[in-house]
Amino acid sequence: MRYRSIQEDATVNGVGEDYLTVTGETLALGQGFDAKSVTLRSQDIIIDDNAKQTFFSDIDNPVGEVILVGSVPGRVIGVLEESDGGFGPSVTTPTIYMPYTTVMSRVTGSTNIDRFVALLDDSISSSAAETAISDLIESRHGKDDFELRNSDSIRQTIESTTGTMTLLISSVAVISLIVGGIGVMNIMLVSVTERTNEIGVRMAVGARQSDIMQQFLIEAVLVCILGGLIGIGLAFAIGELINSVGGDNFKVIYSSTSIIAAFVCSTLIGVVFGFLPARNAAKLDPVEALSRD
């Protein structure tokens, strides 16, 4: 594919006038094909954002420009919105679209259609439609020489896999929180034992049980929040490492909701697992606490 002095490989797709409706893609500039474009084998072209950046990086609106597809000139009538690429590696190869009749007669010289996409009405079952389409094609071809891909089945598989992974990760997270909470509780119990004299002195000078309990609860919460901050920092560091290695193919997205949830969980773990040590400290007898060595 060539535009002026720029020549690059590109993917050429032959499509019908309903292509954008079926795929749900939208135009950033220009217009799409109509029935007349297909019937008259028009040499109109729709380009994707990759093609725009490759061939028209210095032009704000390439609609109306003429490019060569092989030896066939075509006029740009539309530019697609930039795609997020969906799941998996992003596609950077320039892609252009022409009426399938034009591609057949003027570009490839082939009358074979290698694939088509069907958009179902909401009232029709995808499995029933898949069976009907399969039966129709097989009756036309006389043999099973084709492959059907049901996006609904793919979506259900992805949702099932995602649900399983979410359950697994959640289970690991809950176990980690419990283990971490037990660790905090043990640390605070040791702290209470080592600071028995200090607790006795505070009680002797007028500290109430609620004051002692509040002190140790605050300490437990601070320990857990510190652990949460370290965990968030590690998550950001690992995320940036993945982003630097994955490039544009894989991006880690940070959620403010997750950060808030981490702080809330840290606080709750501190309160729940710090309660027993704090209660033990508050129930110490001042005389006994002062007499301990």
N, C-alpha and C positions, 0 to 999 in steps of 0.2 A: 504494500500500500504506500502511495507516495503523495505528498503535498509539497509543491515547490521543490526545495532542495532536501526535504526531510523524507527519508524512506525507512520504513520499519515493517516488521512482520505484524500481522493483525489477524484476528479471527473474524470471518465473514459468516453471518447467519442469515438465512433466508426465512422470513416470517410473513404471516398474514396480517390483515388489517386489525385483527382482534388481539394481537400479541400483548400489547400493554394492558389491556383489560384482563387477560387471562393471568399474566404474571404479577400484576399489581405494581409494576414499575411506573414511575412518573417522570414527566419531562421537566427539565429545568428551563429549556429554551425551545422555541419552535413548536412544531406539530408532529403528529404521527401519520401513519399511512391510512388511506381509505380504500374502499373497494375499487375505485378507479385506478389507484396506483398499482394494485395487483393485476387487474384486468389488462391494463395498457403496458405492463412490464416497465414501469417508470424507473428511471435511474436516480431515484431519490434515496438518501442515506440518513439513517439515524445513528449517531455515535454515542458511546458511553463516556463517562468522565475520564477514564484512562486514555481513550483516543483523543479527547479534547486536550488533556495535559501534554500528550505526546506531540500532536501535530499543530495545535493552536494555542500553545502556552502564552503567546503574546497577543492573542486576540480575545476580547471579552465575549463577543458574540460571533461564533463561526457559521451561523445559519446563512446559507447562500453561497458559501465557499465551495469550490469544486476540487475534489480529490480523485486520484486514480486508484481503482481497485483492479490490480493487474494492469490490463490495458483498457479497462472500461472506466470512463469518467462518470462521476456521480456527484450530485449536488446535495449538500448537507441541509436537511430540513428540520432536524431536531437534535437535541442533546439531552441525554438521560441524567437524572439526578445521581449524585454520587451514592454508591451502594455501600452499606456497612460490611458486606461480604458474608454475613451470617456466621455459621459455625464452621471452623476449619480455616485453612490457609486462604489469605486474600488473593484475588486474581488481579495481576497488574498488566496483563496482556491487553493491548487496545482491542476493542470489539466494536464492530459496526454491524448494522442491520439494514437489509434491503428487502424488497418484496421477493418472496420465494420464487415467483415466476421469472423475475429478472435474474436471480442467481442461477436458476436452471438453464435459461436460454442464453445468457450473455457472460456468465462468469465460469461456471463449472461445466456446462454442456451436458449435465446429467439430469435425468427426469426422476431419479429416485429420491424419496423422502425418507431420511434416516430416523426421524422422530417427530412426534407431535404431542402437544399438551392439551389436555381436556379440563375445562373448568366446570364443576358440577353444581347443579342447583342445590340449595340447602336442604330441600325435601328429599333428595335422593341419597341412598346409602352408598358410601364409597366402595364397599365390597361388592354390592350388586352391580354398580357401574363398571367396576373392574372386570367382573365376570362377563357382562354384556359386551364390553369392548373386546375382551379376549376372544369370545365366541365369534364376533363379527370379523375380526382380522384373520382368525384361523380359517373361517369359511371362505374368505377371499383368497388367502394364500394357499390353502390346501394343506398346510403343515404348520407346526409350531416353531417358527423361525424368528420369533420376536421376544422382547422382554418388556414387561410392564412394571412400572414403579408407582406405587400408591403412596403419595405424600402423607396421607392420613395415617397409614400403617407406620411409616417412618417416624412421624410425630409421636405416635403412641409409644413406639419403642424408645425414643429419646426421653419422653416423659417418665416412662417406667424406670429407665436407667438412672435418670436424674433423681427420682424419688428414692431409689435404693441407695445411691451415693449420699443423698441428704440424710437418710436414716443412719447410715454407717458413720458419717462424719459427726452427726449429732450424738450418737452413742459414745463415740470416742471423746467428744467434748465433755459430755456429762461425767464420764468416768474420770477424765482429767481433772475436772472441777472438784469432784469428791475427794480424789487422792490429794489434790492441792489443799483442799480445805482441812483434811485430816492432818496434813503436814503443818499448816498454820496453827491448828489446835494444839498439837504436840509442842510446838515452839512456845506458844503462850503458856501452856501448863508448866513447862520448864522455867519460863520467866517468872511465873507466880511463885514457884518453889524457891528460886534464887533470890527473890526480892521480898521474902516473907518479913524480914526486919523492917524494910522500908514501908511495907503496908501497915505493920503494927505501929510505926511512928506516926504515920498519917492519921490512923484511927485515934491514936492517943491525943493528938492535937486538935481533934474535932471533925475529922473527915467522916462522912456518912457512908453507909454501905453503897448507896446509889452513886456516890462520887467515885468510889473504888471501881465499881462495875463499869461506870462510864469511861474511866481512864483506860481500862484494859480493852474495852470494846473499841475505843478510838484507835488504840495501838494496833489491834487486830485488823481493823478496816484499813489503816494506813499501810500496813504490810501487804495486804491484798491489792490495794490500789497501785502500790509500787510495782508489784508483780504484773498487774494489768498493763501499766505503762511500758514495762520492759517487753511484754508480749506484743503490744501494738507496735512498738519500735521495730521489733524483729519482723513482724508481718510486713511493715512498710519496706524494710531492707530486702526481704526475700522477694516481695512484689517487684521492686525496682530491678533486682537481679534477673527475674524472669522476663521483665519487659525489655531489658537490654539484650538478653539472649534470644528471645522470641521475635524481636523486631515488630513488624507490622502484622505478622501472622497470629500473634497471641498477645493480648493485653490484659493485665490485671487491673480491675476497676475497684477503687476504694469507695466504700459506702459509709457515710456519716452515721447512718443508723447502726451499723455494725460496731462502730467506735463507741457510740453511746451505750449500746448493749453490753460491750465489754466492761465499761465503767460500772454499769448497774450490777452486772454479775459479780464483779470484784467486790463491790460494796456489800452485796447480799451474802457472799461467801464469808466475808469478814465478820458480819453480824451473826450469822448462823453458827459458824464454827468457833467464833470467839466468845460466844455466850457462856459455855461451860467453864472455861478458864476464868472469865470475868466473875461468874457467880461464885466459884471456889474462892477467889481472892476476896470477894465482898463478905463471905461468910466466915472468914478467919476471925478467931478470938484475939483481940488486941494483946492481952496478957500473954497468951500462948505464942503469938507471933513474935513478941519482943523477947521472949525467953529462948527462942530457937537460935542456934548458932549457924 
